[in-house]
Amino acid sequence: MSQSVERALRILPVLAKGPAGLGDVAEALGVHKSTALRLLRTLHEHGYAYRQADGRYRLGAQLFALAAEAVENLDVRDIAHPHLVELNRTTGHTVHLALHQDDEVVYVDKVDSRYPVRMYSRIGKPVPLTVAAVAKVLLADLPPAERAALAGRVEYPRYTAVSTPDAAAFLRELELVREQGWAADLGGHEEAINCVGAPVRGPGGRVVAALSLSAPTAAATAEALLELLPLVLHTADTISREYSGSAQEDDHPS
């Protein structure tokens, strides 16, 4: 990388902490003030830094505009899909990706099981909020007040004997999911269907989507599916890193 480009990039985290003077920037970069001034002027000319009336510099509006445009044009489905396909290829089971909007959690991608017995689910279909693993993963990330409000206004259908019975139980389940970093639906929606889900995180760590692996008991028992949880978590983490643009890891689960 060009030395000038590297130095310019190193300025941005300095300014992200708040307005900084020429001397502060030069000291942080370990360069002469004239070099720091040249870099700051270049960033200022392109809108990535802004010189205040007091002579200090802060991040410029162009940087925020680019970040907003990048987030707006970033589709988690496009990034996730190859990884959903690979998880399906490795396990043979149905893989879903879901998003949360308002009071609905909706499947936005699906890769079908290779086994003869398959799940009835489709892209665009809302999931049962109080039992589905993807719903628990997404709703567990809500601030406490929003979680409590949602728990108080949704209904609690008894799909099976182990379905979530009421708001208090739902909130306890969401807190557990938040603590452990994954969710399960072991016969809560359909007695013969089990599912494990994991969060896909965006910049800042917020959950932007949920990934799940599902199978009928005829293809995999609940215990067998839970043994695949590390692979599900690894897949979700990989998607999260790609979506956030963070460094990749080379290690893979055994």
C-alpha positions, 0 to 999 in steps of 0.5 A: 500500500502507498505510504501516503494512502496508508497515512491518510487512512490512519487519520480517519480513526483519529478524527472518529474520536472527535475533532483533532488539531494538526499537532494531534494528527501529526503525533498520532501518525508519527510524522511532521506537521507539514506531512499531516497538513498535506494529508488533511488538506487532501481529505478535506478537498474530497469531503472526507475531513472537514476543517472547523472554524477553530482550525481542528479537523473532524470527519467529513460528510462525504464519508458518512454519505458513502457509508449510508449508501454502502449499507443501503445497497448491501443485501445480506441475502446475496452475501449469505446465499452461497454459505446457506448452500454450503451448509445445506450441502454439508448437512443435507438439511433445510437452511433458512435466512430470515429478517425482522420488520415491524412485528413480523419475521419473514423467510427471505431465502431457503435451501431445501433438504436433500431428504425425501421428507421436507419442511413446508416453508416458503420465502416471504412467509412469516414465521410463528414469532413465539416458537421459531428459532429465527424469530427468537434470535432476531427478537432477542436482540431488541432493547429490553423495553421493545422486547417487553412491549412486543411480548405483551402484544403478540398471541401465544398459540399452543401449536404443540405441548411445548409451545411458548405459553405466555409473555413471561415464558417468552421473555425468559426464552429471549433472555436465554437466547441473548445470553447463549447466542443461539436459539432452538425450536425443538418441536415447539411449532410442529412436534416432528420438526426441530430447528436451531438458529444463529444470528447474522450480525452487521457493523456494530454487532447488531443482529441483521438476520437469522440463519437456521438449520431445520430437520424432521425427526425422521431425518435427524433427532433433536440431539443430532441437530444440536450436534450441528450447532457449531457448524451453524454458528460458524456459518452465521459468523462467516456471513457476519464477517463478510456482511460487516467487511471485517477480517476473515478467519481461516479456521473451520469447525471440526 
